[in-house]
Amino acid sequence: MTTPVIDLQAVGKEMGGRPVLTDLSLVVRSGTLFGLVGPNGAGKTTTLRCLLGLLAPTRGTVRVLGFEPAREGRRVRSRVGVLLENDGLYDRLSAWRNLGYHARIHRLSRADAAARGERLLRTFALWERRREVVATWSKGMRQKLAIARALLHQPPLVLLDEPFSGLDPGAALDLRQQLRALVTEEGIAVLMTTHDLHHVEKICDEVAVMAGGRVLSSGPLAELTAGTDGVAVRAAGSGLTAEVVRELCREGLALGYEPANDGMLIRCGREQVDRLGAELIKRGVLLREIYVVRSTLEDAFLSLTKAKTNEEEASS
């Protein structure tokens, strides 16, 4: 197994006497598009700042590409591509000159900078507009250029904070496809933070759900969604009414329901899935269809954060 490019173990961070990160552990390996998801205030941006050495952890260990960012921040930042909240582009410069300035910071040769810059601008469909001043560009175009800049010096790790923020659906789709292709072709690791679960579910290999300054669950997307509390079952047929499903809920055979087109979406415990059809038939329902609906990242997210909220309320 390859050495992690990111390795956080039991990290804590306090700011103003308030815990922002609590016992945070996270591992990211090369060739992975990793999504760190959580509501606003979960600690995602603070985590990125610790990875870059912009903040020092109060306790625990942080290693990025084998370095300790708190002590070796310059080494880390020279080897990592970054997009934080602000794109950091120079409005008065063209796209090409923005990349050229960044290339000089990283001491790329003129030939290497030109070749790499052209490849990235073509990948992000910006090559034909490379001479334009970026002040006139749309949010989507600026975001793509900022990510191209982060990739220019061929870093083994790229950190993206809310990369889809402000993008229209078409621009977001393009960006997802381009990021996926770059990870596959170059074997780099990308850690992106977001509260938009839709994009994570579309492209990420692994996901960590974060709330209250700690990771609630982490792993491959398929494993994370498989671990949700309850299963969604789509059922339709004559006699399938809300009262019938409410009766199942009262008897502990279902957890909840909602109308779905001409049927019902019934949530039940995994141990009740096999019994559900028989119980509906027993109550006079003539089933036309019944099947399990795949759990989504949203299901996992809501389940995990609800459990976190219940835990906090119980301890208060």
N, C-alpha and C positions, 0 to 999 in steps of 0.2 A: 504494500500500500504506500502511495506517495506521501511525502512529508506535507503537512498542511501549509497552505499559504497564509491562513489566518488561524490562530489558536488562542482563544480566550478561555481562561479557567478561573472560575469563582471570582469574577471581577465585580468590585463595588466602587461606586463613585458618589460622593456627597458634594453638594453645592449649596452654600448658604445654610449649612446644617441640616439639609434635607436630602434623603437618599434618592438619587436619580437612577443609578444602576444597583441591582442587588443580586449577588451570587450569579452573575451572568457568565454562562459557558457556551462557547460556539466554536465549531470547526468547519473550515471551508477548504476544499482541495482544488488543485488545478483541473481545468477542463469542465468546470461546473458553473452554471448560471444559478446563483443562489439568491433567493428572495427573503429579505427580512421584513416581515409585515407586522403591523400593529397600529392601534389608534394613535391620534395625535397625543403627544406627551408620554408615549410608551418608553422613550429613551433611545430611539433609533439614531437620531442625529448625534446624540452624545456618544453613542457607540462608535460612529464613524470618526468623530473627533479624537477619541481614544486610540483608534487604529492608526491615525495619522500623526499621533504625538502632539496634537494641539491641546489635549487635556491629559493629565496624568491620572491614572486610577488611584483611588484611595487604598485599595487592597486588591489582591489577586494578581494574575500574570497575563500580560498581553504580548503576543509575538506575531509579527507580520513579516513574512518572507525570511524568517529566522532571526529578525531583529526585535529589540524591545523599543517601541516607538517613544516612550517617555524619555529614554536616554539617547536614542539614535534616530531621532525624528527626521533629520535631514536625509539620512540614508534611506529611510522608508519612503519619504515623499518623492525622492528622486527616482524610485523604482515603481511607484504606483501611479496609475492614471485616476484622476478625480473629477467628478462633477458634483459640487455642493449646491446649496439652495440657489445661488446666483450663478449665471453661466460664465461670468468673468470675461466676456469678450470685449474687445476694444472697438467701440462703435464706429470710430472714424477710419478704421482700417478695413481693407477688403478681407474676404475669407482667406485668401491665399497669404496675405501678409500677417493675419492673425496666426496662422499655422507656422509661418516663417519665424515669427518672434518666439513662439513656443519652442521651435526646433533649436534656436540659438541658446535658449535657457538650458536645454538638455544636451547641448554641445553635439548635435547631429551634424554630420558633414552636409554640405549643400546638395550633393548628389543623393544621399540617403533621404534627406528631408523632402526633396522634390519627388522622388519615387514613392515614398511612403505617403506623402500628402496627396499625390494624384490618386493612388489606390483607394485611400479612405474617402476622398471627395467623390470618386466615382461610385464607391459602395453606397454612400449616402445620397446619391443622386444630386450632388451639389457642384460637380465639376464645371458645368457650363456657366455657372454663376460665380465662379471663384474670384472674378475681378470686381465684383460688386461690394460696395461698402455695406457692412452688416447692420448698420443702424436702420436700414429700410426693410430688413428681413422679418418674416413672421416668427412667432414663438417656436413653431415646429422646426423651421430651418435653422434657427439659432441653436436649438437644443441638439440637433444633429451635428452641427459644426463643433459645439462644445464637447460632444462625445468623441468626434473625430480627433479633436485636439488632445483629449485625454489618452487616446490610443496611439498618438503619433510616435512616441518614443518606444513603442512596442513593450509596454509594461506587462509583467506576468500576472498582475492583479489590477482590476479596475473597480473603483468604488463610485456608485451612482446614487445620489440622493434624490428621490422622486423624479426619475428621468422622464416620466410620461405626463408630468404636471403641465396643464395648459394645452396639450396636444389634441387636435381633432381626431376622430376615429381613424381616418385614413392615414394621417401622419403617425399615429400610435402603432398601427398595423405595420407600416413600413419599418419603423424603428425596432419593433419586436423581431421582425424577420432578419434585419441587418445585424442585430446583436446576437441572435441565435447563430447566424452564419459565421460571425467572427469568432465566437467561442469554439465552434466546431472546427473551423479551419486552423486557428492559431493555438488552440489548447490552453487559452488563458482562463483565469477565474474572474467572474464578475459577481460582485455583491451589490445588489440594489435594494434600497430601502423604499418602502411605499406603504400607503394604506389602501391602495387600489388593488383589490384581490384579483380582479379580472385579468390584468396583464400578467401577474405572477403565475396564475393557473395556466396561461397560454404558453409560457416559454421556460419557466424555471424547472431545473432538475431537482433541486432541494429547497425546502422552505423552513424557516423558523418563525413561529408565532410568538410575538413579544408583547407583554403588557406589564405595567407597573415596574419597569426597569429590569425585568428578567425574562428569559426564554421559557415559555410554557411547554412547548413541544417543538422538536426539530427532526428533520429527516426527509427522505424522498417524498415527493408529493403524493404518490400512490399510498404510501404507508400512513401519511398524515391524515388523508381523507378517509382511509379505512378505519381509523381509530376514533371517529366521531361517535358521540353518544346517540344511539338510535339510528334507524334506517328509514329512508323515505320510500314508501310503497305507493305506486300509482294503481288505483282500482277504479273500475267503471262497470256499471250494470244496473239492471232494473231493481228498484227497492233499496239502492244504496243512498241513504239519507243521512243528514247530519245527526239525527237522533240515534240512528243505529251506531254511528261511530262514537258518539258521546257515551253510549252504553259500554262500548269496548274500553273507553278511557276510564270510566267509573270502576270497571272490573280489573283495571291494571293491564289490559291486553293491548292498549295503544297509549301513546304519549300525547298525541294531538293530531290535528287535521286542518286542511284548508281546501276549499273548492278548487278544482283544476279542470277547466273546460267543462266537459259533460260528466266528470267523475270526481274523485277525491284523491288528494295526496295525503296519505296517512303515515304518521311517524310512529314507529314502535321500536321496542328493544330488539336487539339482534336475536335474542332467544325466542321472540314471538313471531318472527317472520314466517316460519313454516306453518304456524297455526292460524295465521290471520285469515287466509282464504277459507279454511274450514269454519272458522268462527262466523264469518260473514254469511256463508251459505246456511249455517245453522239458524241464523236470524232472518232467513227468508230472502236473502239477496241472490238474484240470478246474475252471476258474474259474467261479464263479457270479456274483461281482461284484468289481469293483475300481474304486476312485475315490480322488481326493485329498481328504483332510480339511483343512479350513481351518486354517491356523496360528493359534495363539492368542497373546495377550500373554504368557501363562506360557511358551510356547515361546521367544519372543523374549527374555524376561527370563532364563530359564535359560541360553540360548545366550550372551547377552552377559556375564552374570556368570561363567559358566564360563570364557570366554575371558579375562576380567579376572584370575581366579584363576590360570589357566595362565601368564599374562604375569608375574604377581608371583612365582610359583614359579620361573620361568625366570631372573628377574633376581636372585633371592636367592642 
